[in-house]
């Protein structure tokens, strides 16, 4: 009987510790209205330029850059988007993370990025050097 109770305790712990990932949910806007708010076309209004010493400032671009998140999970971007070369064509989103597909790196964590959405501004935080943090405004 003692072994059976120990087994049940371990089984309950294993189920309780199961993590939920974006990849397993594969849905767009499923969690909240905030997530659904990323659907649309966004135009770059500023990017972060680091001076190389840990300080920096937001810079207004002299070029046009857009990204589009479709309600059904499609994704497109202009060629100036820092991750354009990875060939992403779809996405799944949670409140603070976007996972892009196809997984070009072979590792889902390498294709998952942080973002924040406040009013009509989307701030996107790719993991790359200096000028990759982007701020977009919803245009359509």
N, C-alpha and C positions, 0 to 999 in steps of 0.2 A: 504494500500500500504506500509506503514511504517513497519508493521508487516512482510510482505512478504520479504522486503529487509533485515530485521533483520534475518529472517529465512535463507535466502540465504547466508548471511555473516557467520552465525554459521555453516551451512552445509559446506561451503568452508573451513572454519578453521578446522573442524573435518577431512575432507579428507586430507588436507595439513599436518596434524599432525600425520597421520598414519605411524607407524614405520614398517620398513622392517626387518624381523628377518631371521636368517639362517633357522629356522625350516619351515617357510612358503615358502622359495625358494627351499629348499631340492635339490640343484643341486651342482655338483662338478665342480670346475673350471669355473664357469659361468661368473665371473666378469673380471678376467684378466689372462694373462699368468703366473703371479706370483702365483696365486692360483693353476693353473694347474701344477705348478712346484713341488707341494708336492707329486704328484703321483710317486710311486716307493717304494723300500725297503730302509730303513734308518738304519744305525748301530750307536749305541751309541759310541761317542768318548770322552765325558766328562759329568760330572754332578756337580752341585753346592753343595758344602758342607759348611754349615754355622757353624761358631765356637760357636754359641749360644749367641753372643753379637752384632749381626748385621753385623759382618764382615765375610768373607768367601773367598773361592777360588774354581776354577775349578779343578776337580780331574779326572785323567784318570782311567777309570774302570778296574777292574781285572776280570770282567765277560763279557759275551756277551749278548747284548740286541738288538733286532731289532723290528721295527714297519714297517708295510706295508700299504700304501694307494693305493687302486685300482682305476683305471680310472672310473669305474662304480659306485664307492662309497663304496666298501668293505673295511674293516679294520681288520688287524690281528696284534698281538704282541706276543713277547716272554713273558714267565711268570715273568721275572724280571721287566717288565714295571710297574711303580707304579699304573697304573689304570687297570691292567690285571684282577683283581678280579671283576671288574664291568661288565665284559662280553660284552664289546662293539664289534659289528660286522660290523658296517657301520658308515659313516661320511658324513657331508656336510661342505664345507669350504667357507670362504670369505677371504679377504686379510690378516686379522690379527686374525681370530677366526676359531676354528674348533668345530663343534657340533658332539658329538658321539651318536650313537643309538645302541641298544634300550636305551631309557632314563631310566636308572636304578634307578635314584633318585626320579622320578616322577615330577621333576622340571627341565625344559629344561635349565635354567640358570646354574644349578649345573652340567650339562653335556656339557657345552660350555667352551672352554679353549682358552687362548691367545697363539699365536706363532709368530715367525718372521722367514723369509727366506732370507738369504743373500748368494749369490753364490751357493755353494752346501752344505751349512750348515743350518739345521733346528733347531731353538731353541724353545723348548716347555715349557710352563709355567703352569703346573698343580697347582691347589690350594691345597697345602699340605705343610707339614713342612720340612724344611731344604734340604734334598737331592732329591727333586722332579724336580727341574728345570734341564732339560736335553738338551744336544747338540748332534745332530745326523748328520752324513754325508751320502749323497746319495751313495748307492752301486749298485743299479740296477733299 
